Amino acid sequence: MISVAIADDSPFTCKLLASYVEDGGECRVVGLAHDAQSTIELIRREAPDVLTLDLQMPGGDGLDLLRQLADEPPVSIVVISGVTRLAAAITLKALELGAVDFILKYTPDAPVSRASLRREIIAKVKAAAAAHPARRAAPAVAPVVVPAQAPARATTRAVTPPDAGGIVIIGASTGGPTAIGELINQLPPGFGAPCVIVQHLPATFTAPFAEQLKRRAKVPVRVAVEGDRLEPGLALVAPGAMHLLVRPDGRIHLQKPAPKDFYRPSIDMAMTSAAEAYGASAIGVVLTGIGNDGAEGLKHIRDAGGECFVQDIASCIVPSMPERAMQHAGADVVGTPERIGQILSSRRRAS
C-alpha cells in the first residue's frame, strides 16, 4: 500500500484529491495539510511515500518549502500546478529542485475530463512511489555500457540526409526537464547537428521550458514553429500538445494530435520521421519517463542504420521508457544524460 500525504490550502481540493488517490485501492492517504508548516510536520510524523504539493499555500513560498523538504524524511513529490505560464515556470523550477512530476489542477474548461484526471493522478502517484528519492541525487557521470545483446539492425537503406551533420532527437517524460537540461548543457557552441527535443508537456509549459533550457545551454534553444529549418547547433523544442515531424526537406511540420493519441507530443512520431528523412545520420535518445513512448521510434532509427542512446536506469526518475526502449530497440550507448551529452559533443562538432 502506497502512503500519500496531500498539501493544499483548499480543504475541498484536499478531499477531492484524497478521493481520487484512494480510488484505485492501492494508495492510502495518511494526512492532509493546508500550509507550509503543517506540511513539514505531516512529513515528519507520517513519513509518506508520496506528497502531492500545491506550491501556492500560506506560510511560505512553495519553492522554499521544497528546499526545506530536502532535509526531511525522503518523500517523492508530485506538484499540483496551475495552467498559466507563470505557474508553468514555477512548476518547472520545482522539478529542478527535486519534484518527481506534476499534475494540472482541474478547471471546468480543462481539456481533460475528471475521469482522465483521476487516472492521471493515480498513475503519477504510483510512479512517484516507485521513484526512489535518492535517484534525484544520482552521480553526474556514470559508466557508459554497451548492451551485450541488442536487437540486430535491419538492412539499411540509402538515404541522402538533408544535412551532412545528421540530426539528434531527444525524447523524455517524467523527470525529463532536468535530464534534458543536463544533456543539452554539454553541447558546445558550434555543435554540428540540429537537435529536436520532445518532452511530454502541456501547451502552456513549452515556452517556459525552452527558456529554462536556453538560460544554461551553450547552443540556441527555442520552441519549434511550422516550417522551421533544421540547422546545425539549433535545438528546437516540440510544442506541447502538438506532434512534431521532420520532413525530408529538413524542415519541421507540426501536426494536431488525433483524439486517440495518448502521448502529446509523440516521441515515436518524431523519431520515425527523422529516421525516414535522415536514415543512418539520425540519432535517437530516450531519457527518463513513464510509459513506452520512444521505443518504436528508436527501433525505426536503428533499422535505418542510425545510433540509439538510452539513459541508464540508475539515474532515471522513472525508468520505464528507457527500459522498454532497450527491450524493443537496444542501444549503442547507455549512460547518464550528462555523459550522453558529452559523447554527442565529441562526435558532432561543426567543421
Sequence and secondary structure as in RCSB ss.txt:
>XXXX:A:sequence
MISVAIADDSPFTCKLLASYVEDGGECRVVGLAHDAQSTIELIRREAPDVLTLDLQMPGGDGLDLLRQLADEPPV
SIVVISGVTRLAAAITLKALELGAVDFILKYTPDAPVSRASLRREIIAKVKAAAAAHPARRAAPAVAPVVVPAQA
PARATTRAVTPPDAGGIVIIGASTGGPTAIGELINQLPPGFGAPCVIVQHLPATFTAPFAEQLKRRAKVPVRVAV
EGDRLEPGLALVAPGAMHLLVRPDGRIHLQKPAPKDFYRPSIDMAMTSAAEAYGASAIGVVLTGIGNDGAEGLKH
IRDAGGECFVQDIASCIVPSMPERAMQHAGADVVGTPERIGQILSSRRRAS
>XXXX:A:secstr
 EEEEEE S HHHHHHHHHHHGGGSSEEEEEEESSHHHHHHHHHHH  SEEEEES  TTS HHHHHHHHTTSS  
EEEEEE SSHHHHHHHHHHHHTT  EEEE   TT SS HHHHHHHHHHHHHHHHHS GGGGG  S    B  SS 
           SSTT EEEEEE TTHHHHHHHHHTT  TTBSS EEEEE   GGGHHHHHHHHHHH SS EEE  
TT B  TT EEE  TTSEEEE TTSBEEEE   TT  SSS HHHHHHHHHHHHGGGEEEEE S SSSTTHHHHHH
HHHTT EEEEE GGG SS HHHHHHHHHH  SEEE HHHHHHHHHHH B  
